[in-house]
Amino acid sequence: MFDILSDRTYRHLFLAQIVALLGTGLATVALGLLAYDLAGEGAAMVLGTVFTIKMVAYVGIAPIAGAFADRVNRRVLLVALDLVRGAVALCLPFVTEAWQVYVLIFLLQSASAAFTPTFQATIPDVLTEESRYTRALSLSRLAYDLENIISPTLAALLLAVMSYNSLFLGTALGFAASAVLVVSVLLPSPKASEPRGVYDRTTRGVRIYLATPRLRGLLGLSLAVSGAGAMVLVNSVVLVRRQLGLDESALAWTMFAFGAGSMAAALLLPRVLDRVADRPVMMAGAWIMVVALLGIAVTILTVGLSWPLLLVVWLIIGLGYSTVQTPSGRLLRRSAHAEDRPAVFAAQFALSHACWLITYPLSGWLMTSFGAVSALVVLAGLATVGIVAALWLWPADDPDVVEHTHDNLPLDHPHLQGRKRHSHALVIDDAHPHWGSQF
């Protein structure tokens, strides 16, 4: 899997991802401490608002940014967004009011909402072979999981010798290093798509996404992932600290179990996906999460909750989580032409985070109002709804190409521009914006 790092361009992009993730992890720790300084016991409300702003920025800004990403040089765009994020991080130590935090976080997350899909859409243009791209997706998943472990550890070491405000400097340095690594390589910038109106450009990624059966299925699986993931990310602290009465280190090990499962799947998936199609692999991962949620719910009702049980179940959920998440980039790559990839990746970024915008508050409300068993069962039910939708929307015999005629295409369709209407069979890939509709 690591042989793809021999590609200089990808190696620099991967290192850029790592340093940016480390910087973001430091900012997450520092934001919690900053919120406590500003609001005291109201820190949870401040952080809740911050995370809501983050999701709103992701859902609202990503499609707009993706619509215009092909109109500018990708390297220039990515470097500029890194510099914006770094500048915002440098401003955070100087805030004195919560509203200032909200404004700065919206700016930072808006830049991230533009950066991340554009960055993700660049990788398949660098690694054009699907097998190599699959390994890049696994490495990316590993990077996210390792960041969840390394960033808190690094933050703890730094806080022993400096104030939390200094962590924001580390964040800024991470984004600056990312910018340097991106500018050190030449990135492919596919030719711009044909001129279109603002509305057409802004909605194009979502329209292609929703017109493609496998991507509609991916959206259902994203709901399943967010349901199980929200249970882990939102409620682990309550399960470990309040219900089991364990200390902070136990919480860290519990989250490590989830990350370890995810990393194990990321390491195994390249070989699995060389032999098995994406759909059955991703469906299996989603069902694993549902079974794990329902299994621990039944166990809590019958014999009660124990820490070893929680560790095992969270590891299993992490395994299923990564099994669904990691191959998703392959589906997006396969479903869009190069010039449309930023828009389609941005659509996935926005729509998947819209699922999290539902499950984050739902998970917390269920846990607070009705307890762990109710939260587990309802979120497992929501994940099941997502899987059933995916099974229905994503055909089992999903082809890479679809045969169609141009008879019913509008006169201004790109395939008809500059030529007379004609009728013939043409095999194209399913990135075609009308794949999934009636020809």
C-alpha positions as CSV (number, residue, x, y, z in Angstrom):
1,M,0.0,0.0,0.0
2,F,2.8,2.4,0.8
3,D,4.5,2.0,-2.6
4,I,2.3,4.8,-3.9
5,L,4.3,7.2,-1.8
6,S,7.1,6.8,-4.4
7,D,5.0,9.2,-6.6
8,R,6.5,12.6,-5.6
9,T,3.3,14.6,-6.3
10,Y,1.1,12.3,-4.2
11,R,3.7,12.0,-1.5
12,H,3.8,15.8,-1.1
13,L,0.0,16.0,-1.1
14,F,-0.3,13.2,1.5
15,L,2.2,15.0,3.8
16,A,0.2,18.2,3.3
17,Q,-2.9,16.3,4.5
18,I,-1.1,15.0,7.5
19,V,0.3,18.3,8.7
20,A,-3.0,20.1,8.1
21,L,-4.8,17.4,10.1
22,L,-2.4,17.7,13.0
23,G,-2.9,21.4,13.0
24,T,-6.7,21.0,13.0
25,G,-6.4,18.5,15.9
26,L,-4.5,21.0,18.0
27,A,-7.1,23.6,17.2
28,T,-9.9,21.3,18.4
29,V,-8.2,20.9,21.9
30,A,-7.5,24.6,22.1
31,L,-11.0,25.6,21.1
32,G,-12.4,23.5,24.1
33,L,-10.1,25.4,26.5
34,L,-10.9,28.7,24.9
35,A,-14.6,28.1,25.2
36,Y,-14.2,27.3,28.9
37,D,-12.3,30.5,29.4
38,L,-14.9,32.6,27.6
39,A,-18.1,30.9,29.0
40,G,-17.2,28.8,32.0
41,E,-20.0,26.3,32.6
42,G,-21.6,27.5,29.3
43,A,-18.6,26.1,27.3
44,A,-20.7,23.2,26.1
45,M,-23.1,25.6,24.5
46,V,-20.3,27.5,22.8
47,L,-18.7,24.3,21.5
48,G,-22.1,23.1,20.3
49,T,-22.6,26.3,18.4
50,V,-19.1,26.0,16.9
51,F,-19.8,22.5,15.6
52,T,-23.2,23.6,14.2
53,I,-21.5,26.4,12.4
54,K,-18.9,24.0,11.1
55,M,-21.6,21.7,9.6
56,V,-23.6,24.6,8.2
57,A,-20.5,25.9,6.5
58,Y,-19.7,22.4,5.1
59,V,-23.3,22.0,3.8
60,G,-23.7,25.5,2.4
61,I,-20.3,26.4,1.1
62,A,-19.0,23.2,-0.4
63,P,-21.3,23.0,-3.4
64,I,-20.7,26.7,-4.2
65,A,-16.9,26.3,-4.0
66,G,-17.1,23.0,-6.0
67,A,-19.0,24.8,-8.8
68,F,-16.2,27.2,-9.5
69,A,-13.1,25.0,-8.6
70,D,-12.5,24.1,-12.2
71,R,-12.3,27.8,-13.2
72,V,-9.0,28.5,-11.3
73,N,-5.7,26.8,-11.0
74,R,-6.0,24.1,-8.4
75,R,-2.6,24.7,-6.8
76,V,-3.3,28.4,-6.5
77,L,-6.7,27.7,-5.0
78,L,-5.5,25.2,-2.4
79,V,-2.5,27.3,-1.3
80,A,-4.8,30.4,-1.0
81,L,-7.3,28.4,1.2
82,D,-4.5,27.1,3.4
83,L,-3.2,30.6,3.9
84,V,-6.7,31.8,4.8
85,R,-7.1,29.0,7.4
86,G,-3.7,29.8,8.8
87,A,-4.5,33.5,9.1
88,V,-7.8,32.7,10.9
89,A,-6.0,30.4,13.4
90,L,-3.6,33.2,14.2
91,C,-6.6,35.4,15.1
92,L,-8.2,33.0,17.5
93,P,-5.8,33.6,20.5
94,F,-6.9,37.3,20.5
95,V,-10.7,36.8,20.8
96,T,-12.5,38.1,23.9
97,E,-16.1,37.3,23.0
98,A,-17.9,34.2,21.9
99,W,-19.4,35.8,18.8
100,Q,-15.8,36.5,17.6
101,V,-15.1,32.8,17.8
102,Y,-18.3,32.1,15.8
103,V,-17.2,34.5,13.0
104,L,-13.7,33.2,12.8
105,I,-14.8,29.5,12.9
106,F,-17.2,30.2,10.1
107,L,-14.4,31.7,8.0
108,L,-12.1,28.8,8.8
109,Q,-14.6,26.1,8.1
110,S,-15.8,27.8,4.9
111,A,-12.2,27.7,3.7
112,S,-12.0,24.0,4.7
113,A,-15.3,23.3,2.9
114,A,-13.7,24.7,-0.3
115,F,-10.3,23.1,0.3
116,T,-11.2,19.5,1.2
117,P,-13.4,18.5,-1.8
118,T,-11.0,20.2,-4.2
119,F,-8.0,18.4,-2.6
120,Q,-9.9,15.0,-2.7
121,A,-10.8,15.6,-6.4
122,T,-7.2,16.2,-7.2
123,I,-5.9,12.8,-6.0
124,P,-7.6,10.7,-8.7
125,D,-6.1,13.0,-11.3
126,V,-2.6,12.3,-9.8
127,L,-3.1,8.6,-9.4
128,T,-5.1,7.6,-12.4
129,E,-5.0,3.8,-11.9
130,E,-7.9,2.6,-9.7
131,S,-5.8,0.2,-7.7
132,R,-3.3,2.9,-6.8
133,Y,-6.1,5.3,-6.0
134,T,-7.7,2.7,-3.8
135,R,-4.5,2.5,-1.8
136,A,-4.4,6.3,-1.5
137,L,-7.9,6.2,-0.1
138,S,-6.8,3.7,2.5
139,L,-3.8,5.9,3.4
140,S,-6.1,8.9,3.8
141,R,-8.3,6.9,6.1
142,L,-5.3,5.9,8.2
143,A,-4.2,9.6,8.3
144,Y,-7.6,10.6,9.8
145,D,-7.5,7.8,12.4
146,L,-3.9,8.5,13.4
147,E,-4.7,12.2,13.8
148,N,-7.4,11.3,16.3
149,I,-4.7,9.6,18.4
150,I,-1.6,11.8,17.8
151,S,-3.2,15.2,18.0
152,P,-4.5,14.9,21.6
153,T,-1.2,13.4,22.7
154,L,0.8,16.1,21.1
155,A,-1.5,18.8,22.6
156,A,-1.1,17.3,26.0
157,L,2.7,17.4,25.7
158,L,2.7,21.0,24.4
159,L,0.3,22.1,27.2
160,A,2.8,20.9,29.8
161,V,5.2,23.7,28.7
162,M,3.0,26.4,27.1
163,S,-0.5,27.9,27.2
164,Y,-3.3,26.6,25.1
165,N,-3.2,29.8,23.0
166,S,0.1,28.6,21.6
167,L,-1.7,25.6,20.1
168,F,-3.3,27.9,17.6
169,L,0.2,28.8,16.5
170,G,0.8,25.1,15.8
171,T,-2.5,25.1,13.8
172,A,-1.3,28.0,11.7
173,L,2.1,26.3,11.2
174,G,0.3,23.2,10.0
175,F,-1.7,25.1,7.4
176,A,1.5,27.0,6.3
177,A,3.4,23.7,5.9
178,S,0.5,22.3,3.9
179,A,0.6,25.3,1.6
180,V,4.4,24.9,1.1
181,L,4.0,21.2,0.2
182,V,1.2,21.9,-2.2
183,V,3.1,24.7,-4.0
184,S,6.2,22.4,-4.3
185,V,4.4,20.2,-6.9
186,L,2.6,20.7,-10.2
187,L,-1.0,19.7,-10.0
188,P,-3.2,18.6,-12.9
189,S,-5.9,21.1,-13.6
190,P,-8.4,19.5,-16.0
191,K,-9.9,21.8,-18.6
192,A,-12.8,23.9,-17.4
193,S,-16.3,22.8,-18.2
194,E,-18.4,24.6,-20.6
195,P,-19.7,28.1,-19.6
196,R,-22.9,27.9,-17.5
197,G,-25.0,30.1,-15.4
198,V,-24.4,30.6,-11.7
199,Y,-27.4,28.4,-10.7
200,D,-26.4,25.7,-13.1
201,R,-22.8,25.6,-11.9
202,T,-23.8,25.7,-8.2
203,T,-26.2,22.8,-8.5
204,R,-24.4,20.8,-11.1
205,G,-22.5,18.6,-8.7
206,V,-25.6,17.8,-6.6
207,R,-27.6,17.1,-9.8
208,I,-25.0,14.7,-11.2
209,Y,-24.8,13.1,-7.8
210,L,-28.5,12.6,-7.4
211,A,-28.9,11.4,-11.0
212,T,-26.3,8.6,-10.5
213,P,-27.7,5.4,-8.9
214,R,-24.5,4.4,-7.1
215,L,-24.1,7.9,-5.6
216,R,-27.7,7.9,-4.4
217,G,-26.9,4.6,-2.7
218,L,-23.8,6.2,-1.3
219,L,-26.0,8.9,0.3
220,G,-28.0,6.2,2.0
221,L,-24.8,4.6,3.3
222,S,-23.6,8.1,4.5
223,L,-26.8,8.2,6.7
224,A,-25.9,4.8,8.1
225,V,-22.3,5.9,8.8
226,S,-23.5,9.1,10.5
227,G,-26.0,7.3,12.7
228,A,-23.4,4.8,14.0
229,G,-20.6,7.4,14.1
230,A,-22.7,9.9,16.0
231,M,-23.4,7.3,18.7
232,V,-19.6,6.8,19.2
233,L,-18.5,10.4,18.9
234,V,-21.3,12.1,20.9
235,N,-22.1,9.6,23.6
236,S,-18.8,7.8,24.4
237,V,-18.0,10.4,27.1
238,V,-21.3,9.8,28.8
239,L,-21.0,6.0,28.6
240,V,-17.4,6.0,29.9
241,R,-17.5,8.8,32.5
242,R,-21.0,8.7,33.9
243,Q,-22.4,5.2,33.4
244,L,-19.1,3.3,33.9
245,G,-17.5,5.8,36.2
246,L,-14.1,5.6,34.6
247,D,-11.5,8.3,34.2
248,E,-10.3,10.3,31.2
249,S,-7.7,7.8,30.1
250,A,-10.4,5.2,29.8
251,L,-12.3,7.6,27.4
252,A,-9.1,7.9,25.4
253,W,-8.7,4.2,25.1
254,T,-12.3,3.8,24.2
255,M,-11.9,6.2,21.3
256,F,-8.7,4.5,20.4
257,A,-10.6,1.2,20.0
258,F,-12.9,2.8,17.5
259,G,-9.9,4.3,15.6
260,A,-8.1,0.9,15.7
261,G,-11.0,-0.8,14.0
262,S,-11.1,1.9,11.4
263,M,-7.4,1.6,10.8
264,A,-7.6,-2.2,10.5
265,A,-10.2,-2.0,7.8
266,A,-8.2,0.7,6.0
267,L,-5.2,-1.7,5.9
268,L,-7.2,-4.7,4.7
269,L,-9.5,-3.0,2.2
270,P,-7.0,-2.5,-0.8
271,R,-6.6,-6.3,-1.1
272,V,-10.3,-6.9,-0.6
273,L,-11.4,-4.4,-3.2
274,D,-9.0,-5.9,-5.7
275,R,-11.2,-9.0,-5.6
276,V,-14.6,-7.9,-4.5
277,A,-16.8,-5.1,-5.9
278,D,-17.5,-2.0,-3.9
279,R,-21.2,-2.5,-3.3
280,P,-21.1,-5.8,-1.3
281,V,-18.1,-4.6,0.7
282,M,-19.7,-1.3,1.7
283,M,-23.1,-3.0,2.4
284,A,-21.3,-5.5,4.6
285,G,-19.6,-2.7,6.5
286,A,-22.9,-0.9,7.1
287,W,-24.6,-4.0,8.4
288,I,-21.7,-4.7,10.7
289,M,-22.4,-1.3,12.4
290,V,-26.1,-2.0,12.8
291,V,-25.6,-5.4,14.3
292,A,-23.0,-4.0,16.7
293,L,-25.3,-1.2,17.9
294,L,-28.2,-3.6,18.4
295,G,-26.0,-6.2,20.0
296,I,-24.7,-3.9,22.7
297,A,-28.3,-2.5,23.3
298,V,-29.5,-6.1,24.0
299,T,-26.5,-6.8,26.2
300,I,-27.1,-3.6,28.2
301,L,-30.7,-4.6,28.8
302,T,-29.9,-8.2,29.8
303,V,-26.5,-8.1,31.7
304,G,-25.5,-4.5,31.8
305,L,-22.7,-2.4,30.3
306,S,-19.0,-3.2,30.9
307,W,-15.9,-1.5,29.6
308,P,-14.4,-4.5,27.8
309,L,-17.7,-5.0,26.0
310,L,-17.7,-1.3,25.0
311,L,-14.2,-1.6,23.7
312,V,-15.0,-4.6,21.5
313,V,-18.2,-3.1,20.1
314,W,-16.6,0.3,19.3
315,L,-13.7,-1.6,17.5
316,I,-16.3,-3.4,15.4
317,I,-18.2,-0.2,14.6
318,G,-14.8,1.4,13.6
319,L,-14.2,-1.6,11.3
320,G,-17.6,-1.1,9.6
321,Y,-17.3,2.6,9.5
322,S,-14.0,2.5,7.5
323,T,-15.3,-0.3,5.3
324,V,-18.1,2.1,4.1
325,Q,-16.1,5.3,4.1
326,T,-12.9,4.3,2.4
327,P,-14.2,3.1,-1.0
328,S,-16.5,6.1,-1.4
329,G,-13.9,8.0,-3.3
330,R,-13.8,5.2,-5.9
331,L,-17.5,5.7,-6.5
332,L,-17.1,9.4,-6.9
333,R,-14.1,9.1,-9.2
334,R,-16.0,6.6,-11.4
335,S,-19.1,8.8,-11.6
336,A,-17.6,12.1,-12.8
337,H,-15.5,13.4,-15.7
338,A,-12.3,15.1,-14.5
339,E,-13.7,18.6,-14.9
340,D,-16.8,17.7,-12.9
341,R,-15.0,15.9,-10.1
342,P,-14.6,19.0,-7.8
343,A,-18.3,19.6,-8.0
344,V,-19.2,16.0,-7.4
345,F,-16.8,15.6,-4.5
346,A,-18.2,18.8,-3.0
347,A,-21.7,17.4,-3.4
348,Q,-20.7,14.3,-1.4
349,F,-19.0,16.5,1.2
350,A,-22.1,18.7,1.6
351,L,-24.7,15.9,1.6
352,S,-22.8,13.6,3.9
353,H,-22.3,16.4,6.4
354,A,-26.1,17.1,6.1
355,C,-26.6,13.6,7.5
356,W,-24.2,14.4,10.4
357,L,-26.2,17.6,11.0
358,I,-29.2,15.4,11.7
359,T,-27.5,12.6,13.7
360,Y,-25.3,14.7,15.9
361,P,-28.1,16.5,17.8
362,L,-30.4,13.5,17.6
363,S,-27.8,11.3,19.2
364,G,-27.2,13.7,22.1
365,W,-31.0,14.3,22.6
366,L,-31.8,10.6,22.7
367,M,-29.0,9.8,25.2
368,T,-30.0,12.7,27.5
369,S,-33.7,12.1,27.4
370,F,-34.1,8.4,27.1
371,G,-30.8,6.7,27.8
372,A,-28.2,4.6,26.1
373,V,-30.5,1.7,24.9
374,S,-33.0,4.1,23.2
375,A,-30.1,6.0,21.5
376,L,-28.6,2.7,20.3
377,V,-31.8,1.3,19.0
378,V,-33.0,4.5,17.2
379,L,-29.7,5.2,15.6
380,A,-29.4,1.6,14.5
381,G,-32.9,1.9,13.0
382,L,-31.8,5.1,11.2
383,A,-28.7,3.4,9.9
384,T,-30.9,0.5,8.7
385,V,-33.2,3.0,6.8
386,G,-30.0,4.3,5.1
387,I,-28.9,0.8,4.1
388,V,-32.3,-0.2,2.8
389,A,-32.4,3.0,0.7
390,A,-28.9,2.2,-0.6
391,L,-30.0,-1.3,-1.6
392,W,-33.0,0.1,-3.4
393,L,-31.3,3.0,-5.1
394,W,-28.0,1.3,-6.1
395,P,-28.6,-1.7,-8.4
396,A,-26.7,-4.8,-7.7
397,D,-25.7,-5.1,-11.3
398,D,-24.4,-1.5,-11.4
399,P,-22.6,-1.1,-14.7
400,D,-19.6,1.2,-15.3
401,V,-21.1,2.2,-18.7
402,V,-24.7,2.7,-19.8
403,E,-25.9,2.4,-23.4
404,H,-28.3,5.2,-24.5
405,T,-29.4,7.2,-27.5
406,H,-29.5,10.9,-28.0
407,D,-33.1,11.0,-29.3
408,N,-34.6,12.6,-26.2
409,L,-31.8,14.9,-25.1
410,P,-32.5,18.7,-25.2
411,L,-31.1,20.6,-28.1
412,D,-28.7,22.5,-25.9
413,H,-27.3,19.4,-24.4
414,P,-23.4,19.3,-24.6
415,H,-23.5,16.1,-26.6
416,L,-25.6,17.8,-29.3
417,Q,-23.9,21.2,-29.4
418,G,-22.4,22.0,-32.8
419,R,-24.1,19.0,-34.5
420,K,-27.5,18.1,-35.8
421,R,-29.9,16.0,-33.8
422,H,-29.1,12.4,-34.6
423,S,-30.0,8.9,-33.3
424,H,-27.4,6.4,-32.5
425,A,-26.3,4.2,-29.7
426,L,-23.4,5.5,-27.7
427,V,-21.7,3.9,-24.7
428,I,-20.5,6.4,-22.2
429,D,-19.7,6.2,-18.5
430,D,-22.3,7.0,-15.9
431,A,-20.9,10.4,-15.1
432,H,-23.3,11.5,-17.7
433,P,-25.7,13.9,-15.9
434,H,-28.7,12.0,-17.2
435,W,-27.6,8.6,-16.0
436,G,-30.4,7.4,-13.8
437,S,-33.1,9.4,-15.6
438,Q,-35.2,8.6,-18.6
439,F,-33.6,9.0,-22.0
